[in-house]
Each structure stands twice: as C-alpha cells, then as structure tokens.
Amino acid sequence: MDLVVGASSGAVKSLVNKLGSLLAQEYTLIAGVRDDIQYINDELASMQAFLSKLTRGVAHDEQRQDWMKQVREVAYDIEDCIDDVGHRLGGEPRGAGGLLSLRRAWYLTATLYERRCIAADIRNLKRRAQHVSERRTRYGVENLPAGGSSLAGANGPSDRPAPPLQLIGNTEPVGMEAAISELEEWFSEGKHGTQQRFLAIVGFGGLGKTTLAMALYRKFGDEFDRRAFVLASQKFHLQTVLRNLVRQFHEQQADASQDALHEIDELGDEALKKKLSNQLKDKRYHILIDDIWSVSAWENIRDSLPKNDKGGSIAVTTRFKSVAEACRRQQGKVYELMALSEETSYKLLRQIITCVPDDPTDGAKTVLKKCGGLPLVIIVVAGLVASKMKSNTNPEVDSHLVEVNKDLSDDLGNNLTTEGVTHILNHCYNHLPADLKTCLLYLTMFPKGCCISRKRLIRRWIAEGFIAEKHGKTVEEVAEDCFNELIGRNLVRPTNNSSNGKVKSCQIHDMVLEYIVSKSSDENFITVIGGHWQTPFPSYKVRRLSVQKSGRQEKETVERMKLSHVRSLTAMGSFKALHSTLLKFQILQVLDLEGCKDLSHSYQLKKICNMHQLKYLSLRRTDIGKIPKKISRLEYLEILDIRETNVKKLPSSVENLERMVHLLTGNKSKQIALELTEEITKMTALQTLSGIEICGSSSAALQNLTNLKKLKIYKLENFNERDHELLLSAIEHLSSCSLKFLAIDDSFRGFLDSSLSSSQAPPEHLYTLELSGMLSEVPRWIKSLHNLEKLTLSLTSLTTATLQTLSSLPELFSLIFSLDATKNSSNVLKIVAPALPPLSFLEGAMPELQRLELRFRTIECVYGLENLSSLQQVFLTVSSQAPDDAKAKISQVKRQVSLIQKAKNSPNPNVVMDEYNELPKEL
C-alpha cells in the first residue's frame, strides 16, 4: 500500500513551527534543554524537507514506509510534550524589583520538579529523533527511486480561489434524464392508489443510485403529504432507521413540540412503529431508504412501515440484486442503473472541464474507457485534470488527459471492479498537496452518510493546526481555499448551500470514505469506533478518536485504548461510551460532542473544564443548561459552540478566555438567547458573536469588540430611547471596523424603525443583513450597501416601494421574505398579517439576484419573476398550518416559472418546496 505522506508531513510541519515558538519564549528550563530543543528542531526541519521530496515519489518500499511511521510517531510525541510545557510552566513572574525577585525565586523552587521532568522527556525525545535520523541513512531511505515521474500539482496551487456563488441542485444529473422520465410514471400512478408501492434502484457502487433517488425525491416529494429520507447501510440497525423516520415526520406535524423530540430517543422498536403508524394515518407518504445491504434488513423495514388507505410509496437503493428481487416479489418495480454510455460519459466530463471540445479527443476517449462509465470515477478524474490545468501553464486539456491515461493501469476498463475504483481513487489522492491530504483524511471523523457543515469542518481544521497563514491570507481564508479545492476536485460533494450561495454542507461518497478510512487507519491519523467499516485495533497510541456508536461493545473497546495522547475526540449522538474514560484525555485540543443527549450532569462538564489545552469545544444540541465557572481554566479556547442548548448566561469567569474567536450561542426555535454581559465584551479577540440578548444599556460595551465580523442579536429586552442610541452607536462603530454580517431581531421594541433606519453612519461594508421585527419600510441607506449579497426581511411590512428600493442593489444574490412563526406576541398581528402581500418585480430589478426565498403561511401573488435576469431558484417554505388555498397559489408560481423555463430553454429557474413547522409556544 502506498505511503500516506500527507498526515506524516503535516505532523512534522506543524511541530517545526511550534518548536520555533517555544524557543522564542522565555521559560526558565534546566541547563542544556534549549540546546536539545534546538537540535530536535533542526533535525525535524531536515526530515520535513525530505518528506516534501517524498510527496513527489510514485511508490514507496516497506523500509521507507516504516521510516515514515517512525517519523510520524516521534513527531506526535514531541508535539505532545511541547504543548504541555506551557501548561506546566505557565505563570512565570517577569520584570524587576525586590518583590518580583522573591516571587521568581519561589516559582523556580516550586517548579523545579516539573522542569526536571520536562528536561528528561526532551532528552529522551532527542535520542529518539537521533535514532530515526540514523535509520534513514542505515536503510538507504534517502535514495528516491530513479526516474520516478513527478506528481504534477502535488504541491498545489498557491491560491485556490473561491468558486463563484452558485446554487446546488439546479442542474439535472447527467445521464439520468431517461431514468427520471421512466420513473415519473411510477410516481404518477401512485397519486390515486391506496396500496403500498415499492421501487428498488439497483446497481454497482459509484453508478449514481443515490443521486437518481434524491433527484426523484426532490422532484416529486412535494406531491405527498409526508416524506422522509433515511440511510440503512451495511451495519443496519432497525431502531435507528425508525427513530430517524419518526423524528422527520414529527417535525412535519402542525401540533409538534420541541419537547416531544427528546421523548423519541427513549422509545423502543414497538413504540416507534406505533408512533409511525399514528403519524402517517390518513397521509400519502413517500419514504426513501438509501443503501440497503441485505434482504433481512429490507424485510424488517418493510414490515415496520404502516399500511393505510391513502397509500405509501417506498423507494430503496441497493447494490444487491437479491434485495431488488425481494422488492419485486412484493409487486414492486426494479430499476437497474447501468454504466454511462461513451457519449454520456463525455457529456459529464464536459460539465466539469468546460474547455474540452465538442467532439471527444483521443485522450478523452482512452481516459473515459478506463473510467468504465461510473459517474463517481469520471468526476474525480475530471476534477484531477481540472486542478492540473489550474496549476500548470499548459492550457491544452488533451495533454493532461493523456498524462492521466498513462498513469492509470491498462487493466481498467468496461468491467470496472471495486479494486479498480480504489486504484483510481489512490491515483487522485496521491496527486493532492500534503495539506489537502491531511484535510481530506480528517473527514474520516464523520460517519457514512453524514452531512458535514462547512463552517464546523473549517473551524476544526484550524483548531487541529492543519492550516497556517500564507500568501497574505488569514487561516480562515486558507481553510476556505482548501475546502473549495476539495469540492473542485470532486472528492467531496456539496449537498446544500446557504441562502448566500456558499456551500453550507457537504458529503463524501461512501467509496471515497471507505478509501480514506483505510488510509487514516494505516497512518494512525484517526481511530474510528463503531463506524460502518471494521478497522483494526490501533497498534500505536491513539491520536484522534471518533466514536460513532456508543453501545457496550464500543465502551469496552475505548476502555482498552491508551487515551492519554488523544488530541481530538468526536462523539456522535451519545456520550455513554466515554463516561468512564473522560479523565484519561489529558491533552485534548478538539472536543466535539454535538448532538450528544446524555451530557446534562454538571460533573461531566467540570471534567471537560480540566482539559486545559482545549481550543475547540462544541456542546451544540446537548441538554446542558449551565456552564461551570471553571471554564476559565480553558485559557487556549478559541471556539465555544453552545447553540441549541438551554444556556442563557455565562459565568463571569469567561472574561479570562482571551483567545476566544467564535462564541456561538442561542436557540432560535425555543426563543432562547444568551445574555450579553460585560465579561463577554472583554473577549476582544472575538470575530463571531451570535445568538445574544441585549438588556438595557449593556450594548455600550459592544464597542470593545473591534475584531467582530459577525453579530447576531436574537432579543432586545428592557430598552428605552437611551438604550436605542447606545446600540446604534455600537453598531455604527463596529461597522467602521470589521463587521460584515449583521442580524437583528428587535423583539418589536421599535429599534429597527426608530433608530437603525435613521442611522447617519450606515454599515456600508456588510455582505449579509437580516432584519426581523417592527420595520414599516426598509432603511433608505440600504441602497448604499453595494457589497450586500444576502438580505432577509422577516415580519416586516412589504410595499411596492420596498422592492423599488431593493432593485438598485447591484450584488444582491439572495433575497428572503419570511414570517417567523416562532413569534407569538399579540402585537405581531398589529404590525403585519401572517401573509405575504402581492410582490411585483420590475424590469431590470436586482440584476445579480439568483435566489428568492419566500417563507409564509399564506401568499397573495408574485409578479414579474421573468424580470429577474439571473434568477436560478425560487425557494418556497410553507407553514405546516398553511390553508389549502396556499397550495393553489404555489401552483401559480410554478406555472409562471415553467413559462420562464420554456422561454429561456433552460431548466432554471427552478422551484424548491419545503415546509416549516409552526411549533406551539412552549410555556
């Protein structure tokens, strides 16, 4: 197996930077230790230079692979030691004077034992580094294979520009047109049926079964009363599938409550089946079940789904014909997905590499033949060629196709096997720069089928130390570049976009994920417990741990591991497997417990507050209601995510978290916000502050946060005229500094109408503006926001004049009008009826607008969509309490869009339908 250079090279590169930083600090160390650190630094710098050469090698023998593993392990151990020095020797007195001399003498005496331990550790690590260096010469590792071809682009482009803002799902999947047309009949036949109907889409991995199924789900799903999508997968667990279905259907019910969601987690199989039957009573429903691996799994699911007199349409995808035949025996329809033809394969290639000629070249024909008509393989190879063209001065696409063809095995062809797909993925992986290899391998942390948030991923890359500033760009910008490059190479696919057009979440194809899980295991980069694929018990110290299931077996496995060197820990859904081992994680830097529902006990949070090296802590969607005072011990914490929890106030000790960059709080669906306190405004490194409640004059201290780029205010309480002035002054000041994103819900206190609208120093540099509450007209200064890409107006009064004002915004990409159903205050109805009034768009309005989102319970009408020249998508989000005539109005919008499509001879703009749940107000 080829060596995974990315993770090893990244480990050494990160460490060389840390060693230099340590030498620059003035810790008092035992004599000779600085010389040892300098020696280690020099030796590792030499190894790093050699590793850079190795990234261009084609194949590596066993000796070279073994040496690389030794480099990696000694680098990890040195990094563990160095990271711990600051904690063990922190607080050394500085300066001059008699009192300081006494304090320094006491400090040196008190830390003598620690400094001797550090000296011993560093001497041992120095010897290990020496031995590793000597082995390189002894084994002849430095002799690279003669004549090995260079991996073009392995060092990557110096700049990876962000792709233009675009909406996902606006293009029909290539090669699926005939399948969609044929299966449309199956969906139409079910409109008036009363029986359960089954559809099985079967085919080899990588053919696009899920792509086809999701295209059908999006196109016909809104014709059903209820719909849901679940993943079955190889490690099938009926209770998980049923719970997922019940949860999705629960959120579609008009009388649903947030509290009932927690009860679903406690239900067993029979209770879940009963709940599902009640949810779907008298409802036409469509369920998509992805990736079924066995007939028994299919039968268990089938027998659990309720039968009613309205009929249900159940679609499944599978690699196995036996599952498809089991479906056929139930009078189901089987659709076998075949490999793409040569013509369609070339069409897909052209979709990614737009500069290829209309007719296939010889280079394209030979490469596509080796791709075997598999869409997955075609898009990753096309992504590789596209990246080569960006990083190479040769503009001839055919020469790059010929080069790729030479590198691929001649054994590949029409009958492409799983091993053949792995061979091609390995080739594409080996052409990644070292930093991208590390970033791609990190996706192993997330389970199969998981939708991964772009921001969550990028923030974790940064906290892990994978990203460094370069070419004058910040770490955030470099991380965005890396993400965009993985998207551009089609190794990661976008699944959803934010309303501003940027990718919001992504997924990784299961065949690509299986490949990187194996790579990560070989490289001891990430250890996965309870994942889809079986991985061997780690033979080295565990460095990064992902617990994807928390049963008894997983708990026992974790307890057998050596956990004192784990730097990153992720738990999915449950924390149970980690309760007994939490104190063993001594040097943890990244802790992600998002969605864990068993973390409400305060003693567990207190244990977390002793993880003194934490940089990233996510407790999002957990049951916590209070943060311990001891959180101040996390002096390196940069990111704290407590969104969708019940935390309403932070302890005063948070003022000591001087490195905090992103503070993410609040729960909008429950109308919970975090109280803004003076201590929070002392975190002057903050760039993101979201989900806050401002009470009275507390907004005055906001002016201290001059690095703030994103501010989201959920509530205003106890406001008077003077408080309005203070908040406006703070917003004007922050806008003159770094602010690019501003969201304000004024809780109908009149701030938007009486203060913000009259601002004399408007926030001219904003990219995103969200206003919710009492706003009778849009501020006149809004037409001066020439960089504005996204505008959201919620619960505001809309008039023709409003649209005329907005029509002059040159860069506006997304416009959202919504009625926030979480507001139940009686004065809402005095401001605006729960309906959208007639909307009319004039010719030439908003020339860059690509996305129009309307969120409503009822709607009058929409005119002039044809005048929005760049419109790609109309997103209609309808209340679960919408009356029947709302659907008729939606049909009118669809007909209007259909006429535009015909006039343009284009599939765009398209209409996307969704439903939002109006939860009753919780007392």
Summary of the structure (lengths in Angstrom):
residues: 923
radius of gyration: 29.1
end to end distance: 59.9
largest distance: 92.1
contacts: 3036
relative contact order: 0.06
helix: 45%
strand: 15%
